[in-house]
Amino acid sequence: MPQRQPWDIPPQPERYDSTADAVFTAVGKALTKWETAEAACAELFAIFVGAPQDSTHMAPAVRAYGSVVSFNGRCEMLLRAAEAYFVEHSDEKLEAKFKTLLAECRNYSARRNEIAHGTVVAVMDGETDQRLGFVLAPSFYNPKKYSLKHALSYQYTSHEILFFAGRFSVLTTKVNVISLSLQGKFPSRDKT
Protein backbone atom coordinates (compact mmCIF):
# COMPACT_ATOMS: atom_id res chain seq x y z
CA MET A 1 0.00 0.00 0.00
CA PRO A 2 1.44 3.42 -0.93
CA GLN A 3 2.48 5.77 1.84
CA ARG A 4 -0.06 8.47 2.74
CA GLN A 5 0.75 11.92 1.45
CA PRO A 6 -0.17 15.10 3.35
CA TRP A 7 -2.58 16.09 0.57
CA ASP A 8 -4.49 12.80 0.73
CA ILE A 9 -8.02 12.78 2.10
CA PRO A 10 -7.62 12.05 5.81
CA PRO A 11 -9.50 9.19 7.48
CA GLN A 12 -13.00 9.90 8.75
CA PRO A 13 -12.72 11.86 12.00
CA GLU A 14 -13.38 10.10 15.29
CA ARG A 15 -14.72 13.29 16.87
CA TYR A 16 -16.80 16.04 15.35
CA ASP A 17 -16.94 19.78 15.93
CA SER A 18 -19.45 20.75 18.58
CA THR A 19 -20.58 23.82 16.61
CA ALA A 20 -21.15 24.52 12.95
CA ASP A 21 -19.35 27.85 13.39
CA ALA A 22 -16.06 26.07 14.08
CA VAL A 23 -16.27 24.45 10.66
CA PHE A 24 -17.39 27.66 8.94
CA THR A 25 -14.49 29.59 10.47
CA ALA A 26 -11.97 26.95 9.41
CA VAL A 27 -13.35 26.99 5.85
CA GLY A 28 -12.86 30.76 5.69
CA LYS A 29 -9.28 30.50 6.94
CA ALA A 30 -8.40 27.70 4.52
CA LEU A 31 -9.85 29.47 1.49
CA THR A 32 -8.04 32.68 2.39
CA LYS A 33 -4.76 30.77 2.72
CA TRP A 34 -5.37 29.15 -0.67
CA GLU A 35 -6.03 32.53 -2.29
CA THR A 36 -2.75 33.79 -0.83
CA ALA A 37 -0.97 30.86 -2.48
CA GLU A 38 -2.74 31.63 -5.77
CA ALA A 39 -1.62 35.27 -5.56
CA ALA A 40 1.97 34.10 -5.08
CA CYS A 41 1.57 31.86 -8.15
CA ALA A 42 0.29 34.84 -10.15
CA GLU A 43 3.37 36.84 -9.20
CA LEU A 44 5.60 33.89 -10.10
CA PHE A 45 3.91 33.72 -13.50
CA ALA A 46 4.64 37.42 -13.99
CA ILE A 47 8.31 36.80 -13.21
CA PHE A 48 8.46 33.89 -15.66
CA VAL A 49 7.05 36.02 -18.48
CA GLY A 50 9.49 38.83 -17.74
CA ALA A 51 7.18 41.45 -16.28
CA PRO A 52 9.09 44.26 -14.55
CA GLN A 53 8.85 43.78 -10.79
CA ASP A 54 6.67 46.66 -9.72
CA SER A 55 2.94 46.23 -9.26
CA THR A 56 2.02 48.50 -12.17
CA HIS A 57 4.07 46.54 -14.68
CA MET A 58 3.19 43.13 -13.23
CA ALA A 59 -0.54 43.84 -13.52
CA PRO A 60 -1.03 42.62 -17.14
CA ALA A 61 0.62 39.25 -16.44
CA VAL A 62 -1.14 38.83 -13.09
CA ARG A 63 -4.50 39.70 -14.63
CA ALA A 64 -3.90 37.28 -17.52
CA TYR A 65 -3.10 34.55 -15.00
CA GLY A 66 -6.32 35.32 -13.12
CA SER A 67 -8.45 35.23 -16.26
CA VAL A 68 -8.02 31.46 -16.61
CA VAL A 69 -10.93 29.79 -14.84
CA SER A 70 -9.44 26.54 -13.54
CA PHE A 71 -6.42 26.03 -11.33
CA ASN A 72 -5.23 23.27 -13.67
CA GLY A 73 -5.33 25.78 -16.52
CA ARG A 74 -3.31 28.27 -14.48
CA CYS A 75 -0.83 25.50 -13.64
CA GLU A 76 -0.40 24.82 -17.35
CA MET A 77 0.29 28.54 -17.90
CA LEU A 78 2.90 28.45 -15.14
CA LEU A 79 4.50 25.29 -16.51
CA ARG A 80 4.75 26.61 -20.08
CA ALA A 81 6.07 29.99 -18.93
CA ALA A 82 8.63 28.24 -16.71
CA GLU A 83 9.78 26.02 -19.58
CA ALA A 84 10.51 29.08 -21.71
CA TYR A 85 12.10 30.93 -18.80
CA PHE A 86 14.50 28.09 -17.94
CA VAL A 87 15.62 27.78 -21.57
CA GLU A 88 16.94 31.34 -21.28
CA HIS A 89 17.98 31.16 -17.59
CA SER A 90 19.19 27.61 -17.06
CA ASP A 91 19.03 26.44 -13.45
CA GLU A 92 18.25 22.72 -13.33
CA LYS A 93 17.93 22.57 -9.55
CA LEU A 94 15.52 25.49 -9.38
CA GLU A 95 13.53 24.18 -12.34
CA ALA A 96 13.21 20.76 -10.68
CA LYS A 97 12.19 22.43 -7.42
CA PHE A 98 9.52 24.43 -9.28
CA LYS A 99 8.11 21.33 -11.00
CA THR A 100 7.93 19.45 -7.69
CA LEU A 101 6.17 22.42 -6.11
CA LEU A 102 3.71 22.70 -8.99
CA ALA A 103 2.82 19.01 -8.61
CA GLU A 104 2.30 19.58 -4.88
CA CYS A 105 0.03 22.55 -5.61
CA ARG A 106 -2.04 20.44 -8.01
CA ASN A 107 -2.42 17.74 -5.36
CA TYR A 108 -3.59 20.22 -2.73
CA SER A 109 -5.99 21.88 -5.16
CA ALA A 110 -8.30 18.86 -4.85
CA ARG A 111 -8.56 19.49 -1.09
CA ARG A 112 -9.14 23.19 -1.72
CA ASN A 113 -12.01 22.29 -4.06
CA GLU A 114 -13.59 20.03 -1.46
CA ILE A 115 -13.33 22.78 1.15
CA ALA A 116 -14.75 25.38 -1.24
CA HIS A 117 -17.62 23.21 -2.48
CA GLY A 118 -18.45 21.25 0.66
CA THR A 119 -21.36 21.91 2.94
CA VAL A 120 -21.48 22.02 6.73
CA VAL A 121 -23.73 19.24 8.01
CA ALA A 122 -24.77 17.75 11.32
CA VAL A 123 -23.63 14.18 11.94
CA MET A 124 -26.39 12.11 13.50
CA ASP A 125 -26.22 8.85 15.43
CA GLY A 126 -28.26 6.38 13.35
CA GLU A 127 -29.51 4.50 16.37
CA THR A 128 -30.39 7.28 18.79
CA ASP A 129 -30.97 10.08 16.27
CA GLN A 130 -28.83 12.36 18.45
CA ARG A 131 -26.56 14.95 16.88
CA LEU A 132 -22.90 13.97 17.28
CA GLY A 133 -21.45 17.19 15.91
CA PHE A 134 -20.66 18.97 12.65
CA VAL A 135 -18.41 18.34 9.65
CA LEU A 136 -17.79 19.62 6.17
CA ALA A 137 -18.99 17.03 3.66
CA PRO A 138 -19.74 16.87 -0.06
CA SER A 139 -23.12 17.94 -1.33
CA PHE A 140 -25.51 15.09 -2.07
CA TYR A 141 -25.71 16.11 -5.76
CA ASN A 142 -21.98 15.49 -6.34
CA PRO A 143 -21.77 11.91 -7.67
CA LYS A 144 -17.96 11.85 -7.50
CA LYS A 145 -17.93 12.61 -3.78
CA TYR A 146 -21.29 11.27 -2.54
CA SER A 147 -22.30 7.79 -3.66
CA LEU A 148 -25.83 6.44 -3.97
CA LYS A 149 -25.12 4.30 -0.91
CA HIS A 150 -24.65 7.54 1.07
CA ALA A 151 -20.90 6.97 1.32
CA LEU A 152 -19.06 10.25 1.63
CA SER A 153 -15.60 10.55 0.12
CA TYR A 154 -14.60 13.01 2.86
CA GLN A 155 -15.73 14.45 6.17
CA TYR A 156 -13.63 17.30 7.52
CA THR A 157 -13.80 18.83 10.97
CA SER A 158 -12.16 22.17 11.66
CA HIS A 159 -9.04 20.21 12.64
CA GLU A 160 -8.57 18.69 9.17
CA ILE A 161 -9.52 21.92 7.42
CA LEU A 162 -7.01 23.92 9.47
CA PHE A 163 -4.36 21.33 8.71
CA PHE A 164 -4.90 22.02 5.01
CA ALA A 165 -4.91 25.78 5.67
CA GLY A 166 -1.46 25.36 7.19
CA ARG A 167 -0.29 23.38 4.17
CA PHE A 168 -1.63 26.09 1.86
CA SER A 169 0.50 28.61 3.81
CA VAL A 170 3.54 26.41 3.30
CA LEU A 171 2.82 26.40 -0.46
CA THR A 172 2.79 30.21 -0.41
CA THR A 173 6.19 30.27 1.27
CA LYS A 174 7.63 27.80 -1.22
CA VAL A 175 6.31 29.78 -4.19
CA ASN A 176 7.71 33.00 -2.71
CA VAL A 177 11.13 31.38 -2.21
CA ILE A 178 11.21 30.41 -5.88
CA SER A 179 10.13 33.93 -6.89
CA LEU A 180 12.87 35.46 -4.77
CA SER A 181 15.41 33.00 -6.17
CA LEU A 182 14.45 33.99 -9.72
CA GLN A 183 14.92 37.63 -8.83
CA GLY A 184 18.35 36.91 -7.34
CA LYS A 185 17.15 37.85 -3.85
CA PHE A 186 17.35 34.33 -2.44
CA PRO A 187 19.82 31.57 -3.31
CA SER A 188 18.32 28.74 -5.36
CA ARG A 189 20.10 26.15 -3.22
CA ASP A 190 17.84 26.79 -0.21
CA LYS A 191 16.31 23.70 1.37
CA THR A 192 12.55 24.55 1.35
C-alpha positions as a Markdown table, in Angstrom:
| # | Residue | x | y | z |
|---|---|---|---|---|
| 1 | Met | 0.0 | 0.0 | 0.0 |
| 2 | Pro | 1.4 | 3.4 | -0.9 |
| 3 | Gln | 2.5 | 5.8 | 1.8 |
| 4 | Arg | -0.1 | 8.5 | 2.7 |
| 5 | Gln | 0.7 | 11.9 | 1.5 |
| 6 | Pro | -0.2 | 15.1 | 3.4 |
| 7 | Trp | -2.6 | 16.1 | 0.6 |
| 8 | Asp | -4.5 | 12.8 | 0.7 |
| 9 | Ile | -8.0 | 12.8 | 2.1 |
| 10 | Pro | -7.6 | 12.0 | 5.8 |
| 11 | Pro | -9.5 | 9.2 | 7.5 |
| 12 | Gln | -13.0 | 9.9 | 8.7 |
| 13 | Pro | -12.7 | 11.9 | 12.0 |
| 14 | Glu | -13.4 | 10.1 | 15.3 |
| 15 | Arg | -14.7 | 13.3 | 16.9 |
| 16 | Tyr | -16.8 | 16.0 | 15.4 |
| 17 | Asp | -16.9 | 19.8 | 15.9 |
| 18 | Ser | -19.5 | 20.8 | 18.6 |
| 19 | Thr | -20.6 | 23.8 | 16.6 |
| 20 | Ala | -21.1 | 24.5 | 12.9 |
| 21 | Asp | -19.4 | 27.9 | 13.4 |
| 22 | Ala | -16.1 | 26.1 | 14.1 |
| 23 | Val | -16.3 | 24.4 | 10.7 |
| 24 | Phe | -17.4 | 27.7 | 8.9 |
| 25 | Thr | -14.5 | 29.6 | 10.5 |
| 26 | Ala | -12.0 | 26.9 | 9.4 |
| 27 | Val | -13.4 | 27.0 | 5.9 |
| 28 | Gly | -12.9 | 30.8 | 5.7 |
| 29 | Lys | -9.3 | 30.5 | 6.9 |
| 30 | Ala | -8.4 | 27.7 | 4.5 |
| 31 | Leu | -9.8 | 29.5 | 1.5 |
| 32 | Thr | -8.0 | 32.7 | 2.4 |
| 33 | Lys | -4.8 | 30.8 | 2.7 |
| 34 | Trp | -5.4 | 29.2 | -0.7 |
| 35 | Glu | -6.0 | 32.5 | -2.3 |
| 36 | Thr | -2.7 | 33.8 | -0.8 |
| 37 | Ala | -1.0 | 30.9 | -2.5 |
| 38 | Glu | -2.7 | 31.6 | -5.8 |
| 39 | Ala | -1.6 | 35.3 | -5.6 |
| 40 | Ala | 2.0 | 34.1 | -5.1 |
| 41 | Cys | 1.6 | 31.9 | -8.2 |
| 42 | Ala | 0.3 | 34.8 | -10.1 |
| 43 | Glu | 3.4 | 36.8 | -9.2 |
| 44 | Leu | 5.6 | 33.9 | -10.1 |
| 45 | Phe | 3.9 | 33.7 | -13.5 |
| 46 | Ala | 4.6 | 37.4 | -14.0 |
| 47 | Ile | 8.3 | 36.8 | -13.2 |
| 48 | Phe | 8.5 | 33.9 | -15.7 |
| 49 | Val | 7.0 | 36.0 | -18.5 |
| 50 | Gly | 9.5 | 38.8 | -17.7 |
| 51 | Ala | 7.2 | 41.4 | -16.3 |
| 52 | Pro | 9.1 | 44.3 | -14.5 |
| 53 | Gln | 8.9 | 43.8 | -10.8 |
| 54 | Asp | 6.7 | 46.7 | -9.7 |
| 55 | Ser | 2.9 | 46.2 | -9.3 |
| 56 | Thr | 2.0 | 48.5 | -12.2 |
| 57 | His | 4.1 | 46.5 | -14.7 |
| 58 | Met | 3.2 | 43.1 | -13.2 |
| 59 | Ala | -0.5 | 43.8 | -13.5 |
| 60 | Pro | -1.0 | 42.6 | -17.1 |
| 61 | Ala | 0.6 | 39.3 | -16.4 |
| 62 | Val | -1.1 | 38.8 | -13.1 |
| 63 | Arg | -4.5 | 39.7 | -14.6 |
| 64 | Ala | -3.9 | 37.3 | -17.5 |
| 65 | Tyr | -3.1 | 34.5 | -15.0 |
| 66 | Gly | -6.3 | 35.3 | -13.1 |
| 67 | Ser | -8.5 | 35.2 | -16.3 |
| 68 | Val | -8.0 | 31.5 | -16.6 |
| 69 | Val | -10.9 | 29.8 | -14.8 |
| 70 | Ser | -9.4 | 26.5 | -13.5 |
| 71 | Phe | -6.4 | 26.0 | -11.3 |
| 72 | Asn | -5.2 | 23.3 | -13.7 |
| 73 | Gly | -5.3 | 25.8 | -16.5 |
| 74 | Arg | -3.3 | 28.3 | -14.5 |
| 75 | Cys | -0.8 | 25.5 | -13.6 |
| 76 | Glu | -0.4 | 24.8 | -17.3 |
| 77 | Met | 0.3 | 28.5 | -17.9 |
| 78 | Leu | 2.9 | 28.5 | -15.1 |
| 79 | Leu | 4.5 | 25.3 | -16.5 |
| 80 | Arg | 4.8 | 26.6 | -20.1 |
| 81 | Ala | 6.1 | 30.0 | -18.9 |
| 82 | Ala | 8.6 | 28.2 | -16.7 |
| 83 | Glu | 9.8 | 26.0 | -19.6 |
| 84 | Ala | 10.5 | 29.1 | -21.7 |
| 85 | Tyr | 12.1 | 30.9 | -18.8 |
| 86 | Phe | 14.5 | 28.1 | -17.9 |
| 87 | Val | 15.6 | 27.8 | -21.6 |
| 88 | Glu | 16.9 | 31.3 | -21.3 |
| 89 | His | 18.0 | 31.2 | -17.6 |
| 90 | Ser | 19.2 | 27.6 | -17.1 |
| 91 | Asp | 19.0 | 26.4 | -13.4 |
| 92 | Glu | 18.2 | 22.7 | -13.3 |
| 93 | Lys | 17.9 | 22.6 | -9.5 |
| 94 | Leu | 15.5 | 25.5 | -9.4 |
| 95 | Glu | 13.5 | 24.2 | -12.3 |
| 96 | Ala | 13.2 | 20.8 | -10.7 |
| 97 | Lys | 12.2 | 22.4 | -7.4 |
| 98 | Phe | 9.5 | 24.4 | -9.3 |
| 99 | Lys | 8.1 | 21.3 | -11.0 |
| 100 | Thr | 7.9 | 19.5 | -7.7 |
| 101 | Leu | 6.2 | 22.4 | -6.1 |
| 102 | Leu | 3.7 | 22.7 | -9.0 |
| 103 | Ala | 2.8 | 19.0 | -8.6 |
| 104 | Glu | 2.3 | 19.6 | -4.9 |
| 105 | Cys | 0.0 | 22.6 | -5.6 |
| 106 | Arg | -2.0 | 20.4 | -8.0 |
| 107 | Asn | -2.4 | 17.7 | -5.4 |
| 108 | Tyr | -3.6 | 20.2 | -2.7 |
| 109 | Ser | -6.0 | 21.9 | -5.2 |
| 110 | Ala | -8.3 | 18.9 | -4.8 |
| 111 | Arg | -8.6 | 19.5 | -1.1 |
| 112 | Arg | -9.1 | 23.2 | -1.7 |
| 113 | Asn | -12.0 | 22.3 | -4.1 |
| 114 | Glu | -13.6 | 20.0 | -1.5 |
| 115 | Ile | -13.3 | 22.8 | 1.1 |
| 116 | Ala | -14.7 | 25.4 | -1.2 |
| 117 | His | -17.6 | 23.2 | -2.5 |
| 118 | Gly | -18.5 | 21.3 | 0.7 |
| 119 | Thr | -21.4 | 21.9 | 2.9 |
| 120 | Val | -21.5 | 22.0 | 6.7 |
| 121 | Val | -23.7 | 19.2 | 8.0 |
| 122 | Ala | -24.8 | 17.8 | 11.3 |
| 123 | Val | -23.6 | 14.2 | 11.9 |
| 124 | Met | -26.4 | 12.1 | 13.5 |
| 125 | Asp | -26.2 | 8.9 | 15.4 |
| 126 | Gly | -28.3 | 6.4 | 13.3 |
| 127 | Glu | -29.5 | 4.5 | 16.4 |
| 128 | Thr | -30.4 | 7.3 | 18.8 |
| 129 | Asp | -31.0 | 10.1 | 16.3 |
| 130 | Gln | -28.8 | 12.4 | 18.4 |
| 131 | Arg | -26.6 | 14.9 | 16.9 |
| 132 | Leu | -22.9 | 14.0 | 17.3 |
| 133 | Gly | -21.5 | 17.2 | 15.9 |
| 134 | Phe | -20.7 | 19.0 | 12.6 |
| 135 | Val | -18.4 | 18.3 | 9.7 |
| 136 | Leu | -17.8 | 19.6 | 6.2 |
| 137 | Ala | -19.0 | 17.0 | 3.7 |
| 138 | Pro | -19.7 | 16.9 | -0.1 |
| 139 | Ser | -23.1 | 17.9 | -1.3 |
| 140 | Phe | -25.5 | 15.1 | -2.1 |
| 141 | Tyr | -25.7 | 16.1 | -5.8 |
| 142 | Asn | -22.0 | 15.5 | -6.3 |
| 143 | Pro | -21.8 | 11.9 | -7.7 |
| 144 | Lys | -18.0 | 11.8 | -7.5 |
| 145 | Lys | -17.9 | 12.6 | -3.8 |
| 146 | Tyr | -21.3 | 11.3 | -2.5 |
| 147 | Ser | -22.3 | 7.8 | -3.7 |
| 148 | Leu | -25.8 | 6.4 | -4.0 |
| 149 | Lys | -25.1 | 4.3 | -0.9 |
| 150 | His | -24.7 | 7.5 | 1.1 |
| 151 | Ala | -20.9 | 7.0 | 1.3 |
| 152 | Leu | -19.1 | 10.3 | 1.6 |
| 153 | Ser | -15.6 | 10.6 | 0.1 |
| 154 | Tyr | -14.6 | 13.0 | 2.9 |
| 155 | Gln | -15.7 | 14.4 | 6.2 |
| 156 | Tyr | -13.6 | 17.3 | 7.5 |
| 157 | Thr | -13.8 | 18.8 | 11.0 |
| 158 | Ser | -12.2 | 22.2 | 11.7 |
| 159 | His | -9.0 | 20.2 | 12.6 |
| 160 | Glu | -8.6 | 18.7 | 9.2 |
| 161 | Ile | -9.5 | 21.9 | 7.4 |
| 162 | Leu | -7.0 | 23.9 | 9.5 |
| 163 | Phe | -4.4 | 21.3 | 8.7 |
| 164 | Phe | -4.9 | 22.0 | 5.0 |
| 165 | Ala | -4.9 | 25.8 | 5.7 |
| 166 | Gly | -1.5 | 25.4 | 7.2 |
| 167 | Arg | -0.3 | 23.4 | 4.2 |
| 168 | Phe | -1.6 | 26.1 | 1.9 |
| 169 | Ser | 0.5 | 28.6 | 3.8 |
| 170 | Val | 3.5 | 26.4 | 3.3 |
| 171 | Leu | 2.8 | 26.4 | -0.5 |
| 172 | Thr | 2.8 | 30.2 | -0.4 |
| 173 | Thr | 6.2 | 30.3 | 1.3 |
| 174 | Lys | 7.6 | 27.8 | -1.2 |
| 175 | Val | 6.3 | 29.8 | -4.2 |
| 176 | Asn | 7.7 | 33.0 | -2.7 |
| 177 | Val | 11.1 | 31.4 | -2.2 |
| 178 | Ile | 11.2 | 30.4 | -5.9 |
| 179 | Ser | 10.1 | 33.9 | -6.9 |
| 180 | Leu | 12.9 | 35.5 | -4.8 |
| 181 | Ser | 15.4 | 33.0 | -6.2 |
| 182 | Leu | 14.5 | 34.0 | -9.7 |
| 183 | Gln | 14.9 | 37.6 | -8.8 |
| 184 | Gly | 18.3 | 36.9 | -7.3 |
| 185 | Lys | 17.1 | 37.9 | -3.9 |
| 186 | Phe | 17.3 | 34.3 | -2.4 |
| 187 | Pro | 19.8 | 31.6 | -3.3 |
| 188 | Ser | 18.3 | 28.7 | -5.4 |
| 189 | Arg | 20.1 | 26.2 | -3.2 |
| 190 | Asp | 17.8 | 26.8 | -0.2 |
| 191 | Lys | 16.3 | 23.7 | 1.4 |
| 192 | Thr | 12.5 | 24.6 | 1.3 |
